[in-house]
Amino acid sequence: MSQISEEQVIDLSMNIIKDSKRRLLYWDQKGKKGYQINQKDIKWVKAYELSFVIGVLVFTLLQLFLITIVAFIGAVVVYFGISFYYERVYFKNKIPFKVHDKDLDLLNLPKVLKQKRTLEIYKFLFIILLGVLEVAKIANISWTSPIALLTYGFLLVLLIVRANTLWLAHKKYKNSLG
């Protein structure tokens, strides 16, 4: 296997494959389907892959101006809206494409799995940073107030989900090494 560039590793960590015929393919892990994409599609596919981060950013920004429950609902709507759009509209216009096992094996290279693990670490740390900011923001509010309980409940759920995803990515990376 020839050396792959850092840019290719980043693309592969987001399930964007350049196959042996130099075509760009997106591998949908959920649906176990491949789609041929164009160069201009890459930024949109990356936005789909980072929909969790976008949702948390929306929560953070909305919470600066609105009450917590509205910010939470806004973040959930954005996250599921992005997922719905890509799964039901964007990829519906793309023709499913057969991705060969040889090309799928690129997704399991140690460098790629390490990049995926690193991305999960960043997402996990992002949630911790958000938690620290929220603690500072509502430090003068009672811990039993509905706003505090909702905020910390939301952060706890995010933390558990991200910790589990990070653990799975780490385990997959360690298994690929030997």
C-alpha positions in Angstrom: 0.0 0.0 0.0 1.4 3.4 -1.0 1.7 6.2 1.5 -1.4 8.3 1.9 -1.3 12.0 2.6 -2.6 13.7 5.7 -5.5 15.1 3.7 -6.5 11.6 2.6 -6.3 10.4 6.2 -8.7 13.2 7.2 -11.1 12.4 4.3 -11.0 8.7 5.1 -11.7 9.4 8.8 -14.9 11.1 7.5 -15.7 8.1 5.3 -14.7 9.8 2.0 -12.8 7.3 -0.1 -10.8 7.8 -3.3 -11.0 4.4 -5.0 -8.5 2.7 -7.3 -10.1 4.4 -10.3 -9.7 7.8 -8.6 -13.4 8.3 -8.0 -14.6 10.0 -4.8 -17.0 7.8 -2.8 -18.8 8.4 0.5 -19.4 5.3 2.6 -22.5 5.6 4.7 -21.8 3.5 7.9 -25.4 3.5 9.0 -26.9 2.3 5.7 -23.8 0.3 4.6 -24.0 2.0 1.2 -21.6 3.9 -0.9 -22.3 7.0 -3.0 -20.2 8.6 -5.7 -19.6 12.2 -4.9 -18.0 15.2 -6.6 -15.2 17.4 -5.3 -17.8 20.1 -4.5 -19.7 17.6 -2.4 -16.9 17.0 0.1 -17.6 20.1 2.3 -21.3 19.0 2.5 -20.4 15.5 3.4 -18.0 16.7 6.1 -20.8 18.9 7.5 -23.0 15.8 7.7 -20.2 13.9 9.5 -19.8 16.8 11.9 -23.6 17.3 12.6 -23.1 16.5 16.3 -20.6 19.3 16.7 -22.8 21.7 14.7 -25.8 20.8 17.0 -23.7 21.4 20.2 -22.5 24.7 18.8 -26.1 25.7 18.1 -27.0 24.8 21.7 -24.1 26.9 23.0 -24.9 29.9 20.9 -28.6 29.8 21.5 -28.1 29.5 25.2 -26.3 32.8 25.3 -29.6 34.5 24.2 -32.4 32.2 25.1 -33.5 29.9 27.9 -32.0 26.5 28.1 -35.0 24.5 27.0 -35.3 26.6 23.8 -31.6 26.2 23.1 -31.8 22.4 23.7 -34.8 22.1 21.3 -33.0 24.3 18.7 -29.9 22.0 18.9 -31.9 18.9 18.6 -33.8 20.3 15.6 -30.6 21.3 13.9 -28.9 17.9 14.5 -31.9 15.9 13.3 -32.6 18.4 10.6 -29.1 17.9 9.2 -29.3 14.2 9.5 -32.8 14.1 7.9 -31.8 16.3 5.0 -28.7 14.3 4.1 -30.3 10.9 4.6 -33.7 11.6 3.0 -32.9 14.3 0.4 -29.2 14.7 -0.4 -28.3 11.1 -0.7 -31.6 10.2 -2.3 -30.4 12.1 -5.3 -27.2 10.1 -5.4 -27.0 6.7 -6.9 -25.8 4.0 -4.5 -22.4 2.8 -5.6 -20.7 -0.5 -5.0 -17.7 0.0 -2.8 -15.2 -2.8 -3.1 -13.7 -4.4 0.0 -10.3 -3.3 -1.0 -11.4 0.3 -0.9 -13.3 -0.2 2.4 -10.1 -1.6 3.9 -8.7 2.0 3.7 -11.1 3.0 6.4 -9.5 0.5 8.8 -5.9 1.6 8.3 -4.3 2.4 11.7 -3.6 6.1 10.6 -7.3 6.5 9.7 -8.5 4.9 12.9 -6.1 7.1 14.9 -7.6 10.1 13.2 -11.1 9.0 13.9 -10.1 8.5 17.6 -8.5 11.9 17.7 -11.7 13.5 16.3 -13.7 11.7 19.0 -11.3 13.0 21.6 -11.9 16.5 20.4 -15.7 16.0 20.5 -15.4 14.7 24.1 -13.2 17.6 25.2 -15.6 20.0 23.5 -18.4 18.6 25.7 -16.2 19.0 28.8 -15.4 22.6 27.8 -19.1 23.3 27.3 -19.7 21.8 30.8 -17.1 24.1 32.4 -18.7 27.1 30.6 -22.1 26.1 31.8 -21.0 25.6 35.4 -19.5 29.1 35.3 -22.6 30.6 33.7 -25.2 29.2 36.1 -23.0 29.0 39.2 -25.1 31.5 41.0 -28.3 29.5 40.3 -29.5 26.7 42.7 -28.4 23.2 41.7 -32.0 22.1 42.0 -33.5 24.7 39.7 -35.1 23.4 36.5 -32.6 25.3 34.3 -29.6 23.8 36.2 -31.1 20.3 36.1 -31.9 20.5 32.4 -28.5 21.9 31.5 -26.6 19.3 33.5 -28.8 16.5 32.4 -28.2 17.5 28.8 -24.4 17.7 29.4 -24.4 14.4 31.2 -26.2 12.6 28.3 -23.8 14.2 25.8 -20.8 13.2 27.9 -22.0 9.6 28.2 -22.6 9.4 24.4 -19.3 10.9 23.5 -17.4 8.8 26.1 -18.9 5.6 24.7 -18.1 6.7 21.1 -14.6 7.6 22.2 -14.1 4.2 23.9 -15.3 2.4 20.8 -13.0 4.4 18.5 -10.1 3.8 20.9 -10.8 0.0 21.1 -11.1 -0.2 17.3 -7.8 1.6 16.9 -6.0 -0.6 19.4 -7.3 -3.7 17.7 -6.0 -2.5 14.4 -2.5 -2.4 15.8 -2.2 -6.0 16.6 
